[in-house]
Amino acid sequence: MRIFAAIAVLIVAALHVAFLVLEMFLWQTETGRAVTGYSVEEAAFTSVLAANQGLYNGFLAAGLLWGLMAGKRGVQIFFLLCVVTAGLYGAWSADSSTILMAQAIPGALALILTALAGKPGTSAKIEL
């Protein structure tokens, strides 16, 4: 179970790295606009806000990777709670089922697996 939990946390971290790349570097490109559905003008107008969001998504990914690499289940749970909270709020405030599906649900699944993965303070450790 700990390996499945670690894989789920790794997937959530990878998603947040992808969000960082989209929001910080691709937002105003053709690819970024295809993902978001924004026009050139909308993408330009929202690019600073998107970059800020991307930075926060990067912090979430970093926290999840830190928790995995250190083998600290509590750290993973904390950052997964942050992911789920951000996903739920984003889905509600933007009225977007996409945010729910891309952020909150994967985070919640990883959170459940991590919570069920063993006694407190233990988790699978990923070493590079």
C-alpha positions in Angstrom: 0.0 0.0 0.0 2.9 2.4 0.8 4.2 2.0 -2.7 0.8 2.8 -4.3 0.5 5.9 -2.0 4.0 7.0 -3.0 3.2 6.6 -6.7 -0.1 8.6 -6.2 1.8 11.4 -4.4 4.4 11.4 -7.2 1.6 11.7 -9.8 0.1 14.7 -7.9 3.5 16.3 -7.6 4.0 15.8 -11.4 0.6 17.4 -12.1 1.6 20.5 -10.1 4.9 20.7 -12.0 2.9 20.7 -15.2 0.6 23.4 -13.8 3.7 25.5 -13.0 5.0 25.1 -16.5 1.6 26.0 -18.0 0.9 29.0 -15.8 4.4 30.4 -15.7 5.9 29.7 -19.1 3.2 28.6 -21.6 0.2 30.8 -20.6 0.4 33.2 -23.5 1.6 30.6 -26.1 -0.6 28.9 -28.6 -0.4 25.7 -26.4 -1.3 27.5 -23.3 -4.3 29.2 -24.9 -5.4 25.9 -26.3 -5.4 24.4 -22.8 -7.2 27.4 -21.2 -9.4 28.4 -24.0 -8.3 32.1 -23.6 -7.9 34.5 -26.4 -4.6 36.3 -26.9 -6.0 39.3 -25.1 -7.4 37.3 -22.1 -4.1 35.4 -21.8 -2.1 38.6 -21.8 -4.4 40.2 -19.2 -4.3 37.3 -16.8 -0.6 36.3 -17.3 0.7 37.9 -14.1 -2.0 36.2 -12.0 -1.3 32.9 -13.8 2.4 33.1 -13.1 1.7 33.7 -9.4 -0.6 30.6 -9.4 2.1 28.6 -11.1 4.6 29.6 -8.4 2.3 28.4 -5.7 1.7 25.1 -7.6 5.5 24.7 -7.7 5.6 25.1 -4.0 3.0 22.3 -3.6 5.0 20.0 -5.9 8.2 20.8 -4.0 6.5 20.0 -0.6 5.2 16.7 -1.9 8.6 15.7 -3.4 10.3 16.7 -0.1 7.8 14.5 1.8 8.5 11.6 -0.5 12.3 12.0 -0.6 12.4 12.3 3.2 10.0 9.5 3.8 7.8 11.8 5.9 4.2 10.8 5.7 3.0 13.8 7.8 4.6 16.2 5.3 2.9 14.4 2.4 -0.4 14.6 4.2 0.0 18.3 4.9 0.8 19.2 1.3 -2.0 16.9 0.0 -4.4 18.7 2.3 -3.2 21.9 0.7 -3.7 20.5 -2.8 -7.2 19.3 -2.0 -8.1 22.6 -0.4 -6.8 24.6 -3.3 -8.5 22.4 -5.8 -11.9 22.6 -4.0 -11.6 26.4 -3.7 -10.5 26.8 -7.3 -13.3 24.6 -8.5 -15.8 26.5 -6.5 -14.5 30.0 -7.1 -13.9 29.5 -10.9 -17.0 27.3 -11.2 -14.8 24.8 -12.9 -15.2 21.0 -12.9 -11.8 20.8 -14.7 -10.0 22.1 -11.6 -11.9 19.6 -9.5 -10.9 16.7 -11.8 -7.3 17.8 -12.4 -6.4 18.9 -8.9 -8.8 18.1 -6.1 -9.7 14.5 -7.0 -6.2 13.3 -7.6 -5.0 15.0 -4.4 -7.9 13.4 -2.5 -7.1 9.9 -3.8 -3.4 10.3 -3.0 -4.4 11.6 0.5 -6.6 8.6 1.1 -3.9 6.2 0.0 -1.3 8.0 2.1 -3.5 8.0 5.1 -4.1 4.3 4.8 -0.5 3.5 4.0 0.7 2.6 7.5 1.3 3.9 11.0 1.9 7.6 11.5 5.3 8.8 10.6 6.0 6.1 8.1 5.9 6.2 4.3 7.7 4.9 1.3 10.8 6.8 0.7 11.9 7.7 -2.9 15.6 8.0 -3.4 17.2 9.5 -6.4 
